[in-house]
Amino acid sequence: MRIRLTWSRGSVDIALASGPTARAVAAALPAEALAHRWGDEVYFRLPVAARLDDDASDVVPAGTVCYWVEGESVAIPFGPTPASRADECRLVTRVNRIGAVEGDPGCLGSVEEGDRVVVAVVDG
């Protein structure tokens, strides 16, 4: 399944995985939220019922679409965060990996704190 994240200065397509958290996120769409930035990470609230996966991690490749269970938010790191060591993408806590940005995740750098984002299914 593909979804699209859109904001005033751009958009990015995301390939969702097939796990339970990804399915719960897809079922909550379409949705609008306010974007937040934490270093080179964009995150936005999308409350869905999810539990932390056994393979959850706090370090992921750039462009990994994550679900932050404790924060009830989708988080997409595209570079270092304040918690990173060197150039890794380190999130504040362990997260469920639910998909990946298609193309260059660096385009998320144009998302600013407080931007309204829209997330919708592109194809199922």
ROSE-4610 file (N, C-alpha, C; in Angstrom, 1 decimal, always signed):
// ROSE-4610
residu = [M/M/M/R/R/R/I/I/I/R/R/R/L/L/L/T/T/T/W/W/W/S/S/S/R/R/R/G/G/G/S/S/S/V/V/V/D/D/D/I/I/I/A/A/A/L/L/L/A/A/A/S/S/S/G/G/G/P/P/P/T/T/T/A/A/A/R/R/R/A/A/A/V/V/V/A/A/A/A/A/A/A/A/A/L/L/L/P/P/P/A/A/A/E/E/E/A/A/A/L/L/L/A/A/A/H/H/H/R/R/R/W/W/W/G/G/G/D/D/D/E/E/E/V/V/V/Y/Y/Y/F/F/F/R/R/R/L/L/L/P/P/P/V/V/V/A/A/A/A/A/A/R/R/R/L/L/L/D/D/D/D/D/D/D/D/D/A/A/A/S/S/S/D/D/D/V/V/V/V/V/V/P/P/P/A/A/A/G/G/G/T/T/T/V/V/V/C/C/C/Y/Y/Y/W/W/W/V/V/V/E/E/E/G/G/G/E/E/E/S/S/S/V/V/V/A/A/A/I/I/I/P/P/P/F/F/F/G/G/G/P/P/P/T/T/T/P/P/P/A/A/A/S/S/S/R/R/R/A/A/A/D/D/D/E/E/E/C/C/C/R/R/R/L/L/L/V/V/V/T/T/T/R/R/R/V/V/V/N/N/N/R/R/R/I/I/I/G/G/G/A/A/A/V/V/V/E/E/E/G/G/G/D/D/D/P/P/P/G/G/G/C/C/C/L/L/L/G/G/G/S/S/S/V/V/V/E/E/E/E/E/E/G/G/G/D/D/D/R/R/R/V/V/V/V/V/V/V/V/V/A/A/A/V/V/V/V/V/V/D/D/D/G/G/G]
num = [1/1/1/2/2/2/3/3/3/4/4/4/5/5/5/6/6/6/7/7/7/8/8/8/9/9/9/10/10/10/11/11/11/12/12/12/13/13/13/14/14/14/15/15/15/16/16/16/17/17/17/18/18/18/19/19/19/20/20/20/21/21/21/22/22/22/23/23/23/24/24/24/25/25/25/26/26/26/27/27/27/28/28/28/29/29/29/30/30/30/31/31/31/32/32/32/33/33/33/34/34/34/35/35/35/36/36/36/37/37/37/38/38/38/39/39/39/40/40/40/41/41/41/42/42/42/43/43/43/44/44/44/45/45/45/46/46/46/47/47/47/48/48/48/49/49/49/50/50/50/51/51/51/52/52/52/53/53/53/54/54/54/55/55/55/56/56/56/57/57/57/58/58/58/59/59/59/60/60/60/61/61/61/62/62/62/63/63/63/64/64/64/65/65/65/66/66/66/67/67/67/68/68/68/69/69/69/70/70/70/71/71/71/72/72/72/73/73/73/74/74/74/75/75/75/76/76/76/77/77/77/78/78/78/79/79/79/80/80/80/81/81/81/82/82/82/83/83/83/84/84/84/85/85/85/86/86/86/87/87/87/88/88/88/89/89/89/90/90/90/91/91/91/92/92/92/93/93/93/94/94/94/95/95/95/96/96/96/97/97/97/98/98/98/99/99/99/100/100/100/101/101/101/102/102/102/103/103/103/104/104/104/105/105/105/106/106/106/107/107/107/108/108/108/109/109/109/110/110/110/111/111/111/112/112/112/113/113/113/114/114/114/115/115/115/116/116/116/117/117/117/118/118/118/119/119/119/120/120/120/121/121/121/122/122/122/123/123/123/124/124/124]
x = [+0.8/+0.0/+0.9/+0.5/+1.2/+0.3/+0.9/+0.2/+1.0/+0.4/+1.1/+1.0/+2.1/+2.2/+2.4/+1.5/+1.5/+1.5/+2.3/+2.4/+2.5/+2.5/+2.4/+3.5/+4.7/+5.8/+6.2/+5.4/+5.8/+5.0/+5.4/+4.7/+5.8/+5.4/+6.3/+5.4/+5.7/+5.0/+5.7/+4.9/+5.4/+4.9/+5.8/+5.4/+5.2/+4.0/+3.7/+4.0/+4.5/+4.8/+3.4/+3.4/+2.2/+1.9/+2.6/+2.4/+1.2/+0.9/-0.3/-0.3/+0.8/+0.9/+0.6/+1.3/+1.1/-0.4/-1.0/-2.4/-3.3/-3.0/-3.7/-3.6/-2.4/-2.2/-3.0/-2.9/-3.7/-5.2/-5.7/-7.1/-7.5/-6.6/-6.9/-6.9/-6.6/-6.5/-7.8/-8.0/-7.2/-7.2/-6.1/-5.9/-5.2/-5.4/-4.7/-4.1/-2.9/-2.2/-1.2/-0.7/+0.3/+1.7/+2.6/+3.9/+4.8/+5.7/+6.7/+8.0/+9.1/+10.5/+11.3/+12.2/+13.1/+14.4/+15.2/+16.4/+15.9/+16.5/+16.1/+15.1/+14.1/+13.0/+11.7/+10.7/+9.4/+8.5/+7.6/+6.7/+5.3/+4.3/+2.9/+2.1/+1.1/+0.2/-0.8/-0.9/-1.9/-2.2/-3.2/-3.4/-4.1/-3.4/-3.9/-3.5/-4.3/-4.0/-2.8/-1.7/-0.5/+0.3/+1.0/+1.9/+3.3/+4.3/+5.7/+6.0/+6.6/+7.0/+8.2/+8.4/+9.6/+10.8/+10.8/+12.0/+12.1/+11.3/+11.4/+12.8/+13.1/+14.5/+14.5/+15.5/+15.6/+16.6/+17.3/+18.1/+17.7/+17.4/+16.8/+17.5/+17.4/+17.9/+17.1/+17.7/+17.0/+15.8/+14.7/+13.5/+12.7/+13.0/+12.2/+11.0/+9.8/+8.6/+8.3/+8.2/+8.1/+6.8/+6.4/+5.3/+5.8/+5.7/+6.2/+5.0/+5.0/+3.9/+3.6/+4.6/+4.4/+3.9/+4.3/+3.8/+2.6/+2.1/+1.0/+1.2/+2.4/+2.7/+3.5/+3.4/+4.2/+5.5/+6.6/+7.9/+8.7/+9.3/+10.1/+11.4/+12.5/+13.8/+14.4/+15.0/+15.7/+17.2/+17.6/+19.0/+19.1/+20.2/+20.5/+19.4/+19.2/+18.3/+19.2/+18.6/+19.4/+20.0/+19.4/+19.9/+20.9/+21.1/+22.0/+23.5/+24.2/+25.6/+26.1/+26.9/+27.4/+26.3/+26.2/+25.1/+24.0/+23.9/+22.8/+21.4/+20.3/+19.0/+18.5/+18.6/+18.2/+17.0/+15.9/+14.7/+14.8/+13.8/+13.8/+13.6/+12.9/+12.7/+12.6/+12.4/+12.2/+10.9/+10.9/+9.7/+9.4/+8.2/+7.8/+8.1/+8.8/+9.1/+7.8/+7.2/+6.0/+6.1/+7.2/+7.3/+8.5/+8.6/+9.8/+9.3/+10.0/+9.8/+10.3/+9.5/+9.9/+10.6/+11.9/+12.7/+13.5/+13.9/+14.8/+14.1/+14.4/+13.7/+14.1/+15.2/+15.7/+14.7/+13.7/+12.6/+11.9/+11.9/+11.2/+11.8/+13.0/+13.6/+12.8/+11.9/+11.1/+9.8/+9.6/+8.5/+9.0/+8.1/+8.5/+7.5/+8.0/+7.3/+5.9/+4.8/+3.5/+2.8/+3.5/+2.9/+1.8/+0.7/-0.4/+0.0/-0.1/+0.2/-1.1/-1.2/-2.3/-1.8/-2.3/-1.9/-3.1/-2.9/-4.0/-3.4/-4.3/-3.9/-3.9/-2.9/-2.7/-3.3/-2.8/-3.3/-3.2/-4.1/-4.2/-3.8]
y = [-1.2/+0.0/+1.2/+2.2/+3.5/+4.6/+5.5/+6.6/+7.9/+9.0/+10.3/+11.3/+11.9/+12.9/+14.2/+15.2/+16.4/+17.6/+18.6/+19.8/+21.0/+22.2/+23.4/+23.5/+23.0/+23.1/+21.8/+20.7/+19.5/+18.3/+17.2/+15.9/+14.8/+13.6/+12.5/+11.2/+10.3/+9.0/+8.0/+7.2/+6.3/+4.9/+3.9/+2.5/+1.9/+1.6/+1.0/-0.5/-0.9/-2.4/-3.0/-4.3/-5.1/-5.5/-5.0/-5.3/-4.7/-5.1/-4.6/-3.1/-2.5/-1.1/-0.3/-0.8/-0.1/-0.2/-1.4/-1.5/-0.6/-0.4/+0.5/+1.9/+2.3/+3.7/+3.9/+2.9/+3.1/+3.2/+2.4/+2.5/+3.8/+4.6/+5.9/+7.0/+6.7/+7.7/+7.8/+9.0/+10.2/+10.9/+11.7/+12.5/+13.8/+14.7/+16.0/+16.2/+16.8/+17.0/+18.2/+18.6/+19.6/+18.9/+19.4/+18.8/+19.4/+18.6/+19.0/+18.6/+19.3/+19.0/+18.7/+17.7/+17.4/+17.1/+18.1/+18.0/+17.6/+16.6/+16.2/+15.1/+15.3/+14.4/+15.2/+14.7/+15.2/+14.2/+14.7/+13.8/+14.6/+13.8/+14.3/+13.3/+13.8/+13.0/+12.2/+10.9/+10.1/+9.0/+9.2/+8.2/+7.0/+5.9/+4.6/+3.6/+2.5/+1.5/+0.7/+0.8/+0.0/-0.4/-1.5/-2.0/-2.0/-1.8/-1.8/-3.2/-3.3/-4.6/-5.1/-6.4/-7.1/-6.6/-6.2/-5.7/-4.2/-3.5/-2.0/-1.6/-0.4/+0.1/+1.6/+2.2/+3.7/+4.2/+3.4/+3.8/+3.1/+4.0/+3.5/+4.2/+3.7/+4.4/+5.6/+6.6/+7.8/+7.4/+8.1/+7.8/+6.7/+6.0/+5.0/+5.6/+5.2/+5.7/+4.9/+5.6/+4.9/+5.3/+4.4/+4.8/+4.8/+6.0/+6.2/+5.9/+4.7/+4.3/+5.2/+5.6/+6.4/+7.8/+8.3/+9.6/+9.6/+8.4/+8.3/+9.1/+8.9/+9.8/+9.0/+9.4/+9.0/+9.8/+9.2/+9.9/+9.5/+10.5/+10.1/+10.9/+10.2/+10.8/+10.9/+12.0/+12.1/+12.5/+12.5/+12.9/+12.8/+13.4/+13.3/+14.1/+13.6/+14.3/+14.7/+15.4/+15.8/+14.6/+13.4/+12.2/+11.4/+11.8/+11.0/+11.1/+10.0/+10.0/+10.0/+11.0/+11.2/+11.4/+10.7/+11.1/+10.1/+9.2/+8.3/+9.0/+8.2/+8.7/+8.0/+8.7/+8.1/+8.8/+8.0/+8.6/+8.7/+9.3/+9.6/+8.3/+7.3/+6.0/+5.0/+3.7/+2.7/+2.9/+2.6/+2.8/+1.6/+1.4/+0.4/+1.0/+0.2/+0.6/+0.1/+1.1/+0.8/+1.1/+1.6/+1.8/+2.6/+3.1/+3.8/+4.9/+6.0/+7.1/+6.6/+6.8/+6.5/+7.7/+7.6/+8.7/+9.3/+10.6/+11.3/+11.8/+11.2/+11.7/+13.1/+13.6/+15.0/+16.0/+15.7/+16.7/+17.1/+16.2/+16.5/+17.7/+18.1/+19.3/+20.6/+20.6/+21.8/+21.8/+20.8/+20.8/+21.6/+22.6/+23.5/+23.2/+23.5/+23.3/+24.0/+23.3/+23.9/+23.8/+23.3/+23.1/+22.1/+22.3/+21.3/+20.3/+19.0/+17.9/+17.1/+16.6/+15.7/+14.4/+13.3/+12.0/+11.2/+10.6/+9.8/+8.6/+7.6/+6.5/+6.8/+6.4/+6.7/+5.5/+4.3/+3.0/+1.9/+1.0/+0.0/-1.3]
z = [+0.0/+0.0/+0.0/-0.7/-0.8/-0.2/+0.6/+1.1/+0.7/+0.8/+0.4/+1.6/+1.9/+2.9/+2.1/+2.3/+1.6/+2.6/+2.3/+3.1/+2.1/+2.5/+1.6/+0.6/+0.9/+0.0/-0.7/-0.5/-1.2/-0.8/-1.2/-0.9/-1.1/-0.4/-0.6/-0.5/-1.3/-1.3/-0.4/+0.3/+1.3/+1.0/+0.9/+0.8/+2.2/+2.5/+3.9/+3.9/+5.0/+5.3/+5.5/+5.8/+5.9/+7.4/+8.3/+9.7/+10.4/+11.6/+12.3/+12.5/+12.8/+13.1/+11.8/+10.7/+9.4/+9.0/+9.2/+8.9/+9.7/+11.0/+11.8/+11.4/+11.0/+10.5/+9.2/+8.3/+7.0/+7.3/+8.3/+8.6/+9.1/+9.7/+10.3/+9.2/+8.0/+6.9/+6.1/+5.6/+5.5/+6.9/+7.1/+8.3/+8.1/+8.9/+8.9/+10.3/+10.3/+11.6/+11.5/+12.6/+12.6/+12.7/+11.9/+11.8/+12.9/+13.4/+14.4/+13.8/+14.2/+13.8/+15.1/+15.0/+16.0/+15.3/+15.1/+14.2/+12.8/+12.2/+10.9/+11.0/+11.7/+11.8/+11.8/+11.0/+11.0/+11.7/+12.6/+13.2/+13.4/+13.4/+13.6/+14.3/+15.1/+15.9/+15.0/+15.2/+14.5/+15.5/+16.4/+17.4/+16.9/+17.0/+16.6/+17.7/+17.8/+18.8/+18.3/+19.0/+18.6/+19.8/+19.7/+20.7/+20.1/+21.0/+20.5/+20.0/+18.8/+18.1/+18.8/+18.8/+19.3/+18.7/+17.4/+16.7/+16.6/+17.5/+17.5/+17.7/+17.2/+17.3/+17.4/+18.0/+18.1/+17.0/+16.3/+15.2/+13.9/+12.9/+11.6/+10.5/+9.3/+8.1/+7.8/+7.2/+6.8/+5.9/+6.1/+5.3/+5.8/+6.9/+7.5/+8.1/+7.8/+8.4/+9.6/+10.7/+12.0/+12.7/+13.6/+14.5/+15.9/+16.6/+17.9/+18.8/+19.4/+20.2/+21.4/+22.2/+23.3/+23.0/+21.9/+21.4/+20.5/+20.2/+19.3/+18.0/+17.4/+16.3/+15.2/+14.0/+12.9/+12.9/+12.8/+12.8/+11.6/+10.9/+9.7/+9.8/+10.2/+10.3/+8.9/+8.5/+7.2/+7.4/+8.6/+9.0/+10.5/+11.0/+12.4/+13.3/+14.5/+15.4/+16.6/+17.6/+18.7/+19.5/+19.4/+20.1/+19.3/+18.0/+17.1/+17.6/+17.2/+17.3/+15.9/+15.6/+14.2/+13.3/+12.2/+11.2/+11.2/+12.3/+12.3/+12.5/+12.2/+12.5/+13.8/+14.9/+16.2/+16.7/+17.0/+17.5/+19.0/+19.6/+21.1/+21.9/+21.3/+21.9/+20.8/+21.2/+20.2/+19.5/+18.2/+17.4/+16.5/+16.0/+15.1/+13.7/+12.9/+11.5/+10.7/+10.0/+9.3/+7.8/+7.3/+5.9/+5.5/+4.3/+3.8/+2.8/+2.9/+1.9/+0.5/-0.5/-1.9/-2.4/-2.8/-3.3/-2.2/-2.4/-1.5/-0.2/+0.9/+2.1/+2.5/+1.9/+2.2/+1.9/+1.1/+0.7/+2.0/+3.0/+4.2/+5.0/+4.6/+5.1/+4.9/+4.0/+3.8/+4.7/+5.4/+6.4/+7.6/+8.0/+9.1/+10.3/+11.5/+12.7/+12.5/+12.8/+12.7/+11.4/+10.3/+9.0/+9.2/+8.4/+8.4/+7.3/+7.7/+6.8/+6.6/+5.4/+5.1/+4.7/+5.2/+4.9/+4.3/+3.1/+2.5/+1.8/+1.6/+0.8/-0.7/-1.3/-2.8/-3.5/-3.1/-3.7/-2.7/-2.7/-1.7/-2.2]
